[in-house]
Amino acid sequence: MAIGLIIIGDEILSGKRTDKHFSKMLELLTARGLQLDWTEIIGDDPKRITATLQRTFASGDIVFCCGGIGATPDDHTRQCAASALGVDLVLHPEAKKLIQRRITETAQAAGLNVDLTTPDHQHRLKMGEFPAGADIIPNAYNLIPGFSHSGHYFVPGFPVMAEPMMTWVLDTCYTHLFHQHQREEKSVLVFEIAESLLTPMMEQLETDFPLIKVFSLPSVGNHQIRRHIELGVKGVPEQVDAAFVLLQTELDRINAEYVAV
């Protein structure tokens, strides 16, 4: 079962905001012995969002989707999720209670009386309209919930809210997946050598050790370090250890200069 991340928002693609969801998702998954298999960043385009969700709902993947679940004209995720699922968008009763509670508590903190029937407060209830059959994801920051449906988890575009909500999902729904597979990674920095000279060895290692992946990360270097390639193996610890020994043996055979990372 793969784990994916969708980040929605024109502000990310335009550079007005720097995405923080990707790095946080990696941190949360790594701490639990899980890994991110794919990620996509898309703008506030309803057709594209709907098409993306149709594809990911059909995949069977666990998917976290950040952004676009508010009630302003540029928020389309709730509606697109319903379209992708072929269901109606309905006001979730628990979400309604939480939103009204938030409105009331905010007013009381400001010393104001609140009328929940006014047009602006009624409009805020749209944030609780989710695809039929959805469950809510609690939001400890301001009570306004996200929602889940068919292995997809929809949270706000604000990292301060999204992080604890994604944490709640992982620790509530997927503890049975935590630390199921041990992984290890070992690498060296190889200096002043062409990547093409290392490719045959890399291919042979993946053939001989099917439970590892070989990676090669070239760098042009800078004033602190010469041109180099970070060359390594990752995967099941037993095969990583054996493959790494052979990798170093081959580097020694071709008189390559390298240091362990």
C-alpha positions in Angstrom: 0.0 0.0 0.0 1.6 3.3 -1.2 1.4 6.6 0.7 0.9 9.7 -1.4 0.7 13.5 -0.8 -1.3 16.0 -2.8 -0.6 19.7 -2.2 -3.2 22.1 -3.6 -2.9 25.8 -4.1 -2.0 28.5 -6.7 0.1 30.2 -4.1 2.6 27.3 -4.0 2.9 27.2 -7.8 3.3 31.0 -8.0 5.9 31.1 -5.3 3.9 33.4 -3.0 4.2 30.7 -0.4 6.8 28.0 0.2 5.4 24.6 0.7 6.1 23.0 4.1 3.8 20.0 3.9 6.2 17.8 2.0 9.1 18.1 4.5 6.7 17.6 7.5 5.0 14.6 5.9 8.4 13.0 5.4 9.3 13.7 9.1 6.0 12.2 10.3 6.3 9.1 8.2 10.0 8.5 8.9 9.4 8.6 12.6 6.9 5.8 12.2 8.9 3.6 9.9 6.9 4.5 6.8 7.9 6.2 3.6 6.3 8.6 1.1 5.9 7.0 -2.3 4.7 10.0 -4.4 3.7 13.6 -4.2 1.8 16.0 -6.5 1.4 19.8 -6.4 -1.5 21.2 -8.3 -3.2 24.6 -8.6 -6.7 25.7 -7.8 -8.2 24.2 -11.0 -11.4 22.3 -10.3 -11.1 20.1 -13.4 -7.5 19.1 -12.6 -8.2 18.5 -8.9 -11.2 16.3 -9.7 -9.3 14.3 -12.3 -6.4 13.8 -9.9 -8.7 12.6 -7.1 -10.5 10.3 -9.5 -7.2 8.7 -10.3 -6.0 8.5 -6.7 -9.3 7.2 -5.3 -9.0 4.4 -7.8 -5.4 3.6 -6.8 -6.2 2.2 -3.3 -3.3 4.3 -1.9 -3.3 6.2 1.4 -3.4 9.8 0.4 -3.1 13.0 2.3 -4.4 16.1 0.6 -3.5 19.6 1.9 -5.3 22.8 1.0 -8.5 24.1 -0.6 -11.0 22.9 2.0 -12.1 26.4 3.1 -15.2 28.3 2.0 -13.8 31.1 -0.2 -14.2 31.1 -4.1 -10.7 29.6 -4.6 -11.3 26.6 -2.4 -12.5 23.7 -4.5 -11.2 20.6 -2.8 -14.4 19.6 -1.0 -16.5 19.9 -4.1 -13.9 18.1 -6.3 -13.7 15.2 -3.9 -17.4 14.8 -4.0 -17.4 14.9 -7.8 -14.6 12.4 -8.0 -16.5 10.0 -5.8 -19.8 10.6 -7.6 -21.6 11.6 -4.3 -23.3 14.7 -3.0 -21.7 17.4 -0.9 -23.6 17.4 2.4 -23.3 19.2 5.7 -21.7 16.9 8.2 -23.7 17.1 11.5 -20.6 16.9 13.8 -18.7 19.4 11.6 -21.7 21.8 12.0 -21.5 21.6 15.7 -17.8 22.2 15.8 -18.0 25.2 13.5 -20.8 26.7 15.5 -18.9 26.1 18.7 -15.9 27.9 17.2 -18.1 30.9 16.2 -19.6 31.0 19.6 -16.3 30.8 21.5 -14.7 33.4 19.3 -17.6 35.8 19.9 -17.6 35.2 23.7 -13.9 35.8 23.9 -14.4 39.2 22.3 -17.3 39.9 24.6 -19.9 39.8 21.9 -23.3 38.1 21.5 -23.6 35.7 18.6 -26.5 35.0 16.2 -25.8 31.8 14.4 -28.5 32.4 11.9 -26.8 35.4 10.2 -25.7 35.0 6.5 -22.0 35.2 7.3 -22.3 32.5 10.0 -24.4 30.3 7.7 -21.8 30.7 5.0 -19.1 29.5 7.4 -21.0 26.2 7.7 -19.9 25.4 4.1 -16.6 24.4 5.6 -18.4 21.5 7.1 -19.9 20.3 3.8 -18.1 17.1 2.8 -18.7 14.3 0.4 -21.5 12.0 1.6 -20.1 9.3 3.8 -17.1 11.2 5.0 -15.7 11.1 8.5 -14.2 14.2 10.2 -10.6 14.8 11.1 -10.4 16.8 14.4 -8.6 20.1 14.3 -7.1 21.0 17.7 -6.0 24.4 16.5 -9.4 26.0 15.8 -11.9 23.2 15.8 -12.8 23.5 12.1 -12.4 19.8 11.0 -11.0 18.2 8.0 -12.5 15.1 6.5 -11.6 11.6 5.3 -13.1 9.4 2.7 -11.9 6.2 1.0 -8.4 6.2 2.4 -8.0 10.0 1.6 -7.4 12.5 4.3 -8.2 16.2 3.6 -6.6 18.8 5.8 -6.2 22.6 5.6 -3.3 24.3 3.7 -2.0 25.8 6.9 0.9 23.6 8.2 0.1 24.7 11.8 -3.2 22.9 11.5 -2.3 20.2 8.9 0.6 18.7 10.9 -1.3 17.7 14.1 -4.2 16.5 11.9 -2.0 14.3 9.8 -0.4 13.1 13.0 -3.8 12.2 14.4 -4.6 10.2 11.2 -1.4 8.2 11.3 -1.6 7.5 15.0 -5.3 6.7 14.9 -5.7 4.7 11.7 -2.3 3.2 10.8 -0.4 2.1 13.8 -0.6 -1.5 12.4 1.7 -0.3 9.6 4.4 1.3 11.8 7.9 -0.1 11.6 6.9 -3.2 9.7 10.0 -3.1 7.5 13.5 -2.3 8.6 15.4 -0.1 6.3 19.0 1.0 6.1 21.1 3.3 4.0 24.8 3.6 3.5 26.8 5.8 1.1 30.1 7.3 0.2 31.3 10.4 -1.5 33.3 9.5 -4.6 35.5 12.4 -5.9 36.3 13.5 -9.5 34.9 10.5 -11.3 32.4 10.2 -14.2 29.0 8.7 -13.3 29.1 6.6 -16.4 32.0 4.6 -15.0 30.0 3.7 -11.9 26.8 2.7 -13.8 27.7 -0.9 -14.6 28.5 -1.6 -10.9 25.2 0.0 -9.8 23.2 -2.1 -12.2 25.0 -5.3 -11.1 24.4 -4.6 -7.4 20.6 -4.2 -8.0 20.7 -7.5 -9.9 22.6 -9.3 -7.2 20.6 -7.8 -4.4 17.0 -7.4 -5.4 15.9 -6.0 -2.0 18.1 -2.8 -2.3 18.2 0.3 -4.4 21.4 2.0 -5.5 21.4 5.8 -5.7 23.8 8.2 -7.3 23.6 12.0 -6.5 26.2 14.0 -8.5 27.3 17.4 -7.3 29.4 20.0 -9.1 31.0 20.9 -5.8 31.8 24.4 -4.3 34.5 26.3 -2.5 34.3 23.8 0.4 34.2 20.5 -1.5 35.3 19.1 -4.8 33.1 17.7 -7.5 31.8 14.4 -6.3 29.0 11.8 -6.4 27.2 10.5 -3.3 26.9 6.8 -4.1 25.0 4.5 -1.9 22.6 1.7 -1.3 19.4 1.5 0.7 16.8 -1.2 1.6 16.7 -4.3 3.7 19.6 -4.1 6.2 21.2 -7.5 5.5 21.4 -6.9 1.8 22.5 -3.3 2.3 25.5 -4.4 4.4 26.6 -7.0 1.8 26.0 -4.7 -1.2 27.9 -1.8 0.5 30.9 -4.1 1.0 30.9 -5.0 -2.7 30.4 -1.3 -3.7 33.5 -0.3 -1.7 35.5 -3.3 -3.1 34.7 -2.2 -6.7 35.6 1.4 -5.9 39.0 0.2 -4.6 39.5 -1.9 -7.7 39.2 1.1 -10.0 41.3 3.2 -7.6 38.5 5.7 -6.9 38.9 8.3 -4.2 36.0 8.1 -1.7 35.1 8.8 1.9 32.2 7.4 3.9 29.2 9.7 4.6 
